[in-house]
Amino acid sequence: MKKITFILTFLFTSYGFAQNVSTGVVPLGTGTGFTVKFDVNGTTNKVTMTMVGPDDKWLAVGLNVNSGNSMGSSGDDVIIYHGNPGTLSDRNFTGGFNAPNPDSSQDWFLDSNTTTASGVRTIIATRDRDTNDTNDYDFPTTNNTALPMLWAMGSSLTLVQHSNRGGASSTLGTEVIATVPEFKVYPNPTFKELNVVFPSCIQKARVAVYNVLGSLVLQTELDQFNSKINTSAWNSGVYIMNISTSNFSQTKRIIKQ
């Protein structure tokens, strides 16, 4: 009986304190249009990064780097978006003036990369909270944890000398996640057709599908009675589907066989 009680106590202790924390939207500089947000899911141990900035400049965010350390210390974690077509690169500072080195393991998965007509880029990417890479920042799930950042932005998409940089302060705090209706998509993997199952409370939604390079493959509007997508002409590979309404959006990862 004591053994069973101990096991139950351990399980409740282990899972009871799992929580979600978030930095909220952190402005990077003044008038740059550059922001970042990190959401840490304590249950799935996944981190979601939402990076927003000009679509014609490379963007970089260093994690857990004090603003006074303008070049970062050797091995400090940094995430850089650059190039055309763009690449999200997992890197580490050299501690000097050289460009950060790419990590041996690229742990960030680019979920979506979208731009607007007004020139704003939105990048959504995910990775494990703890990647077991000594060069990667281990995101905590503890409330009120300070997360200082170092940021930089280029004058173009080519990764050369930055034109703007600075430091930013943020805090990982507990986040209350509202329950939202869930769309379901099947079959996944798909061969010829995708079915989008709507929650009963939603009548219609906008759908955008992107390939891994961020190119728009499909943009349409579906509803409860017209919810099928023909995928027969798609190339085999991974696609990102964004389903949105006026109140919220959801992202699905689709595999085309």
C-alpha positions in Angstrom: 0.0 0.0 0.0 2.8 2.4 0.9 4.5 1.7 -2.5 1.3 2.4 -4.4 0.8 5.6 -2.4 4.4 6.7 -3.2 3.9 6.1 -6.9 0.6 8.0 -7.0 2.2 10.9 -5.0 5.2 10.9 -7.5 2.9 11.0 -10.5 0.7 13.9 -9.1 3.9 15.8 -8.1 5.5 15.3 -11.5 2.5 16.3 -13.6 0.8 18.7 -11.2 3.4 21.3 -11.5 3.7 21.2 -15.3 2.6 24.6 -16.6 2.7 26.8 -19.6 4.8 29.9 -19.5 5.2 32.7 -22.1 7.3 35.8 -22.6 4.3 37.5 -24.2 5.1 39.7 -27.2 8.6 41.3 -26.7 9.3 44.4 -28.7 12.9 44.4 -30.1 14.1 47.9 -30.5 12.0 51.1 -31.1 10.3 51.5 -34.4 11.9 48.4 -35.9 8.7 46.4 -36.3 10.6 43.5 -34.8 9.0 41.4 -32.1 9.4 37.9 -30.7 7.3 35.6 -28.4 8.2 32.3 -26.8 5.5 30.0 -25.5 6.7 27.0 -23.4 4.3 24.1 -23.0 5.1 22.3 -19.8 3.0 19.3 -20.7 4.4 18.5 -24.1 7.8 20.1 -23.4 7.6 22.0 -26.7 8.5 25.6 -27.3 6.8 27.8 -30.0 8.5 30.9 -31.2 6.6 33.6 -33.1 9.0 36.1 -34.7 7.6 39.1 -36.6 9.7 41.6 -38.5 10.4 43.3 -41.9 10.3 40.7 -44.7 13.4 42.3 -46.5 15.9 42.0 -43.6 17.6 39.1 -41.7 16.4 38.8 -38.1 18.3 37.3 -35.1 17.5 36.7 -31.4 20.0 35.6 -28.8 18.6 33.8 -25.8 19.5 34.4 -22.1 22.1 37.0 -23.1 22.4 40.2 -21.0 21.9 43.4 -23.0 25.3 44.6 -21.8 27.1 41.7 -23.5 26.8 43.2 -27.0 28.3 40.2 -28.9 27.2 37.4 -26.6 29.5 34.9 -24.9 31.0 31.9 -26.7 28.3 29.2 -27.0 25.3 31.4 -26.2 22.2 30.4 -28.1 21.0 32.5 -31.1 18.3 32.0 -33.7 18.7 33.7 -37.1 16.4 34.0 -40.1 18.1 34.9 -43.3 18.4 34.3 -47.1 16.0 34.1 -50.0 14.5 31.5 -49.9 14.7 32.0 -46.2 16.3 29.7 -43.6 15.8 29.5 -39.9 19.2 28.8 -38.5 20.1 27.4 -35.0 23.4 29.0 -34.1 25.8 29.9 -31.2 27.8 33.0 -30.6 31.6 32.9 -31.0 32.2 35.5 -28.3 33.8 37.8 -30.8 32.9 39.8 -34.0 32.6 36.7 -36.2 29.2 35.5 -37.5 27.6 33.0 -35.1 28.4 29.3 -35.8 25.7 26.9 -37.0 24.9 24.2 -34.4 25.7 20.7 -35.4 22.0 19.9 -34.8 19.3 22.2 -36.2 16.5 21.9 -33.6 14.0 24.5 -34.7 11.3 23.3 -37.1 9.9 26.0 -39.3 6.1 25.6 -39.1 5.1 28.6 -41.2 6.7 31.6 -42.9 4.3 34.2 -44.2 4.5 37.7 -45.5 1.9 40.4 -46.0 1.5 42.9 -48.8 2.8 45.6 -46.4 6.1 43.8 -46.0 5.7 42.1 -42.6 7.1 38.6 -42.1 5.7 36.2 -39.5 7.7 33.1 -38.6 6.3 30.3 -36.4 8.7 27.6 -35.3 8.9 24.9 -32.7 11.5 22.9 -30.9 11.9 20.7 -27.8 12.1 22.6 -24.5 15.4 20.8 -23.7 17.3 19.6 -26.9 20.2 18.1 -25.0 22.5 20.4 -27.0 24.9 22.4 -24.8 24.6 25.3 -27.2 20.8 25.5 -26.9 19.0 27.4 -24.2 17.0 25.1 -21.9 13.6 26.8 -21.5 12.3 26.5 -18.0 8.6 26.1 -17.0 9.1 28.0 -13.8 7.0 31.2 -13.4 8.7 34.6 -13.3 12.0 33.4 -14.9 14.0 36.3 -16.4 14.9 35.8 -20.0 17.2 38.6 -21.3 17.7 38.7 -25.1 20.1 40.1 -27.6 18.7 41.0 -31.0 20.0 42.1 -34.4 18.6 43.0 -37.8 20.3 43.3 -41.1 19.9 45.8 -43.9 18.9 43.0 -46.3 18.2 39.2 -46.2 22.0 38.5 -46.8 23.7 37.6 -43.5 26.3 40.3 -43.3 27.0 43.1 -40.7 23.9 44.1 -38.8 22.3 47.5 -39.3 20.5 47.6 -36.0 20.9 45.7 -32.7 20.2 45.9 -29.0 19.1 44.1 -25.9 15.6 43.3 -24.5 14.3 42.2 -21.2 11.5 39.6 -20.8 10.0 37.3 -18.2 8.6 33.8 -18.7 5.3 34.0 -16.8 2.3 31.6 -16.4 0.0 31.8 -19.3 -3.7 31.0 -19.2 -4.6 29.2 -22.4 -8.2 29.5 -23.4 -10.0 26.5 -24.7 -10.6 27.0 -28.4 -12.5 24.8 -30.9 -10.3 22.2 -32.6 -10.4 21.5 -36.4 -9.5 18.0 -37.4 -7.9 17.1 -40.7 -7.8 13.6 -42.3 -6.3 11.5 -43.8 -2.9 12.6 -42.8 -0.7 11.5 -44.6 -2.8 12.3 -47.6 -2.7 11.2 -51.2 -5.6 12.7 -53.2 -7.8 14.5 -50.7 -8.0 16.2 -47.4 -11.1 16.5 -45.3 -11.4 19.4 -42.8 -13.8 18.6 -40.0 -15.3 21.8 -38.5 -16.2 22.3 -34.8 -20.0 22.6 -34.5 -19.7 26.3 -33.4 -17.9 27.4 -36.5 -19.5 27.8 -39.9 -16.6 28.9 -42.2 -12.9 29.5 -42.1 -10.0 30.7 -44.2 -7.4 28.1 -45.2 -3.8 28.8 -46.4 -1.3 26.0 -47.2 2.4 26.6 -47.5 5.3 24.3 -48.5 8.5 24.0 -46.4 10.0 27.0 -48.4 7.2 29.2 -47.3 5.6 29.4 -50.8 1.8 29.7 -50.8 0.3 26.5 -52.4 -3.4 27.1 -51.7 -5.6 29.8 -50.3 -9.3 29.3 -50.1 -12.4 29.5 -47.8 -14.1 26.4 -46.5 -17.4 25.9 -44.6 -19.3 23.1 -43.0 -20.7 21.9 -46.3 -17.7 22.5 -48.5 -14.7 21.2 -46.5 -12.7 19.0 -48.9 -9.3 19.9 -50.5 -7.9 18.2 -53.5 -4.2 17.4 -52.9 -3.6 15.2 -56.0 -1.5 17.8 -57.7 0.7 18.6 -54.7 4.3 17.3 -54.7 5.2 14.8 -52.0 6.5 16.4 -48.8 5.5 18.3 -45.7 3.1 21.2 -45.8 1.8 23.7 -43.2 -1.9 24.4 -43.2 -3.2 27.5 -41.4 -6.9 27.5 -40.6 -8.2 30.9 -39.3 -11.4 32.7 -38.4 -11.9 36.2 -37.2 -11.1 35.1 -33.6 -8.3 32.6 -33.8 -6.1 30.4 -36.0 -4.7 26.9 -35.9 -1.8 25.4 -37.7 -1.7 21.8 -38.9 1.3 19.9 -40.3 0.3 17.9 -43.4 2.3 15.1 -45.1 1.6 14.5 -48.8 2.5 11.1 -50.1 
